């Protein structure tokens, strides 16, 4: 389920940003409680890269500092959209389940 009412968010993605700091920013910017909500961060590879890959290439998940650094390096040369999925909790007035937001 994509939460279309939450809209997108824009924030500075700087070199050296730590994964835990990024998660904290997402919690604050979307007003998502840290209690009972698990975040999953992912992004799709740009079309220019996907042309040479299988059509069913999955999104890239960001789970730690190293993966966030890789995303940062890639974002310097091409635009990326970060997808924030919230699992097992409530997001605003939504029921339990998964809700996705885009940055």
N, C-alpha and C positions, 0 to 999 in steps of 0.2 A: 504494500500500500504506500503510495507516495503522498506525502502531506503537501498538497498544492497551496494551502492557505499560509503555510509558514514562510514561503518565499525563499529566495536565495540569500546568502550572506556573503559579504566580502570582507576580508581582513588581510593584513600584511603577513605574507609567508616569507620569513627571513631565513637566511643561512644560519645554521646552528640551532634552529628551533628544535626543542626536545619533544618527543612523542607525548609524554605526560602533559607538557604545557599545551600542546595542540588539542589534546582531549579536553583539558580544562577550558580552553577557549570555546570549543564546540558546546560544552555543557552550558557555559555562560551565555553565548550568543543565541542559542536556541531555547534557553530557559528549561533545559532538561535536568531533572534531579539526578544526582549521582547515586542515590539510593534506589536499588532495584532496577536500574537501567544499564544495560551493557551496550556500548557503542561499537559499531563495526565501520571502519573507514576504508573506502576503496575508490578507485578511479579507473575509467576506461582508457586504454591506450589510444592515442590520437589516430585518426584515419590514415595519416601518412605511414604509420607503422603497421597498421592492421592490413594494409593492402597486400603485404607479403606474408601474412599469417593466416591460419585457418579461420573461417568465418565464425566458428564457435569459441574463439579465444575469450576466456573469462576475464573479468575485471582483475585489477591488481589490488591486493589487500595491503593495507599499511598497519603493521602491528608493533613496530619498534622504531628506535632512533635511526637505525641503518636504512630501513625501508623508507622512512620519511626523508632522509637525506637524498636517496635515489629519486624520490618524487620531486624534491626541490630542484635537483640538477636537471631533470627532464623539463620542469616547468620554465626554466630559463630560456629554452629554445622553442617551446610550443605550449599553447594553452591547455590546461587540464581542468577537469571538473571533478571535485571531490564529492563523493556520495557518502553521507552519514546515515547509517541505519541504526535504529534503536531497537533492541530486542528485550523481551520479557519485562515490559514495564509500561507505564503510562506516559504519554507525551501530551501535555496540555489536557484536552478533553477527550483524547482518543482512547479506545479500548486497548487492552493488552494485545501484544503481538509485535509486528515489525512495522516501523514507520521509517521512510527514507526522506532525507533532505539533501539538498545540493548546495555546495559552497562554490 
